[in-house]
Amino acid sequence: MPTKYIAYLRTPLGQIKITADDNAVNSILFVFDDTEMEEENINSVLTQCKNELGEYFAGKRKKFDVPVYQEGTEFQQKVWTELIKIPYGKTVSYNDLAKALGNVKSIRAAGAANGKNQISIIVPCHRVIGSDGSLTGYAGGLWRKEWLLKHEAEYSGKEIQMEMF
């Protein structure tokens, strides 16, 4: 069984837990209970991830280079690939996401796959909003989603805007 590496990073949104294998980041999740924190076991992938996330929160990084991989169905993988294509400082609707996948009828499935994303921030599920512009669903809490979108708007030099990708 491959080694599981774990690191934590304190951010403006609270503590996050990052897991990786030898080759890629496997999850970035918000820690809701500090008592459940495990001992850190850091490798070069996690070091790179922590550095890039630090740059992101400082407003200096808009695109991530650290490799990522999470287990999922073929459809989930397609959704997560599309999420990575959403530009920094932009948002799209769930409908736009379904269209990008080639089937507007897949809107609910696309939304469900978006909700299964385990790599917060780097696989930017926070950039998907309701068709009416409302903030909908975010595992880290809507206040974190709003913070991330405002942060990106501030450092992209423009208002957050709905845009097809």
N, C-alpha and C positions, 0 to 999 in steps of 0.2 A: 504494500500500500504506500502511495507517495506521501512524503512528509507534508504536513499542514503547517503553514507559517501564519503567525498572528501578530498584528501590531495595532496600536491605538493612536489616535491623533485627536488632540483637543482642538476644536474649531469654534468659530463664532456661533455655530448651531448646536454646540455640545460635543460630547465625546463620540467619535466614530470608531468602529472596529473594522479592520481591514484583514481579509484572509487571502492567502495566495498558495499556489503550489510552486514547484521549481521554475515554472515558465510564465505564469500569468497571475494577475489579480483575479480572485474568484468571487469576492463579495466586498462591498463597502456598505455597512449598515449603521444606523444610529443606535447608540447604546441608551436604553431607557432605564436601566437599573445597574448602577456601578458595582453592585455587589456580585453581579454575574460575570465580571471581567476575569479573563483567563490570563495566565502568564504569557508574556510576549516571547515570541520566537521569530526573529526577524531575518529575512534574506535580502538579497539585492533587489528583487522585484518590489518588496515592501518599502525598502529605502527609497527607491525611485518614485513609487506611488506617493509616499508621504511628502517628498520634496515637491512633486508636481501639484498635489492638493494644497500644500502651503502656498505655492505660487498662485494657484487659482484663487484662494481666499484673499491673497494680497492684491488681486486684480492684475497680476502679471502674466497669467496663463489663460488662454482661451481654447486651447486644443491639447489633448493628452496624448502622450507617446507611450506610456506604460502599456504593455500587453494585457489584455483582459480576456477571460473565458469563464462562462458560467454554463452549467448543465441546463438543457432545455430541449423541448421538441424542435423539430425543423421549423415550424411556424414561429415559435417563440424566438428562435435564432434570427429569423428574417425580421421580426419586429425590432429586436434589439439592434440589429444592423442599421435599420432605418432610423432609429433614435439617434444613433451616433452621427448621422448625416444632418441632423437639425443644427443649424449654425448657432454659435454662441450669441446670446442676446436676442434670439428669435423664439417665437412659439408657433406651434401648429395645433390644430384641433384633432380630436380622435378621428373625425371624418377625413381630414387631410392624410392622417396616418394610414387609414384603411385604403384610400385612393393610391397612395404611394406603394402600397403592397399589391395593388392591381385588382382589388375587389372591394368596392364601397360597402358591400354587404358584410364584410368581415369586421365591421366597426366594433362589435362587442368582443369578438375574439382578440382583436388588436388591443382593446382596452384591458382585457384580462391578462394578456401577455405583458403589456406595459406594467401592470400591477405586480407581476411576478419577477420583475427585474431586481436582481440582488446587488447590482453594482451602481449604487447611487452616485450622482454627480457626473462621473465619467461616462456612463451610459445614461444620458440626460432625460430620464422619464419626467423630470420636473418641467420640461419645456412643452409638454402636451397638456392642453387646456380644453375646456368645453367649447363647443361651437359658438356659444354666446359670449365667449371671452371670460367665463367664470373659471375660477380655480376649482378643480375637482380632483378628488382622491390623490393622496400622497401618503405612502406608508410612514414617512417621517413626520407627518403632520402638515396640515395646510400652511401653518405659519412658517415652516421651513421652506416649503415650495415658494411661497410669496417672497421670503428673504432671498432665496437663490435667484429668482427672476429679477428682483430689484437690484441685486448685486451685479448681475450680468448687464442689466440696462445701464447702470452707472458706469461700468468699465467698457461698455461698447460705445458709449458716447451718444446713445439714442434711447428713445422710449422703447419699451418692449412692444413688439408688433407681431400680429398674426401674419404668417407668411407661409405659403406653400413651399416645400423644398423639393 
